[in-house]
Amino acid sequence: MDQSIPPGDIITQPNSKLVFNAPFDNKHTYHIKMISVGSRRIGWAFKTNNIERLNVEPAFGVLDPKESVLVAVSCDAFACGQEDTNNDRITIVWANAPDGAAEQFQREWFQRDGIVRRKNLPIEYNP
């Protein structure tokens, strides 16, 4: 595979941010639809900067061209207003799968010389 070919775009629904509404004394789950609009199979993974509060399931996978997946982002209960939430976000990273790769995600795809793309989705907490 030509490592210089950038992975195609993804579309997320919602597109720009996630909003969790109060009360925050219970766990909330928000669903994100992610669609691969490129022409190659991609491997993807979700990361978060606050692993104590935010969880993503499934956290990684493989998408073929024009395929979509529904991902659940959960926010555990926390003391709103007493914890810093200003920089909470999730990040989606994706890269082309090697030619002929099976539909099994491999973390090594992100450690090669190829191009890895990123999309940040800030988290907003609505008290």
C-alpha positions in Angstrom: 0.0 0.0 0.0 1.2 3.5 -0.7 1.7 4.9 2.8 1.4 8.5 1.4 -2.3 8.1 0.5 -4.2 9.9 3.3 -7.2 8.1 4.8 -10.6 9.3 3.5 -12.9 11.5 5.6 -15.3 10.4 8.2 -18.5 12.0 9.1 -19.8 12.0 12.7 -23.3 12.6 13.9 -23.2 14.9 15.9 -20.5 16.7 13.9 -18.8 19.2 16.2 -19.4 18.4 19.9 -21.2 16.2 22.4 -23.5 17.7 25.0 -24.4 15.9 28.3 -27.4 17.4 30.2 -27.8 17.5 34.0 -28.4 15.9 36.4 -24.9 14.4 36.6 -25.6 12.1 39.6 -26.3 9.2 37.2 -24.3 7.7 34.3 -25.4 9.2 30.9 -24.8 7.6 27.4 -24.6 9.5 24.2 -24.5 7.8 20.8 -22.3 8.9 17.9 -22.8 7.6 14.4 -19.5 7.5 12.5 -19.5 7.0 8.7 -16.5 6.3 6.5 -16.8 8.3 3.3 -13.4 7.3 1.9 -12.6 4.7 -0.7 -10.4 2.4 1.5 -10.9 0.3 4.6 -9.8 2.2 7.7 -9.0 1.3 11.3 -10.3 3.7 13.9 -10.0 4.3 17.6 -11.5 6.7 20.1 -9.4 8.3 22.8 -10.5 10.5 25.7 -8.5 12.9 27.9 -10.6 12.0 31.0 -10.7 8.3 31.4 -12.2 8.6 34.9 -15.3 10.3 33.6 -15.7 9.3 29.9 -15.9 5.8 28.3 -16.3 4.8 24.7 -17.7 1.4 23.5 -16.6 0.0 21.2 -13.3 2.0 21.5 -11.9 0.8 18.2 -12.8 -1.1 15.0 -12.6 -1.3 11.2 -14.9 0.4 8.7 -15.1 -0.4 5.0 -15.9 2.4 2.5 -19.4 3.9 3.0 -19.9 1.7 6.2 -21.1 3.2 9.5 -20.9 2.3 13.2 -22.8 3.4 16.2 -20.5 4.2 19.2 -21.7 4.8 22.8 -20.0 7.5 24.8 -20.7 7.3 28.5 -20.2 9.9 31.2 -20.0 8.6 34.7 -21.7 10.5 37.6 -19.6 13.4 38.9 -20.0 16.6 41.0 -20.8 19.2 38.4 -19.3 22.6 39.3 -16.7 21.0 41.6 -14.6 19.4 38.9 -12.8 21.0 35.9 -14.7 20.0 32.8 -13.4 22.7 30.5 -11.1 20.6 28.4 -13.0 17.3 28.3 -13.0 15.8 24.8 -12.9 12.6 22.8 -10.6 12.2 19.8 -11.2 9.9 16.9 -8.0 8.7 15.1 -8.1 6.7 11.9 -5.7 5.3 9.4 -5.8 3.2 6.2 -5.8 -0.5 6.8 -3.0 -2.3 4.9 -4.0 -3.7 1.5 -5.5 -7.2 2.0 -5.9 -6.7 5.8 -8.7 -8.7 7.5 -11.5 -6.9 9.1 -9.8 -7.3 12.5 -8.5 -4.0 14.1 -4.7 -3.9 14.6 -3.2 -1.2 16.8 0.0 -1.5 14.7 -1.8 0.3 11.8 -1.3 3.5 13.8 2.4 2.9 14.4 3.5 2.6 10.7 4.8 5.4 8.6 1.3 6.1 7.1 -0.9 9.1 7.7 -3.1 9.1 10.8 -6.0 11.6 10.8 -7.7 13.0 13.9 -11.0 14.6 14.8 -11.6 16.2 18.2 -15.1 16.4 19.7 -15.3 18.6 22.7 -17.6 17.6 25.5 -20.1 20.2 26.8 -21.8 19.8 30.2 -25.2 21.5 30.4 -26.1 22.1 34.0 
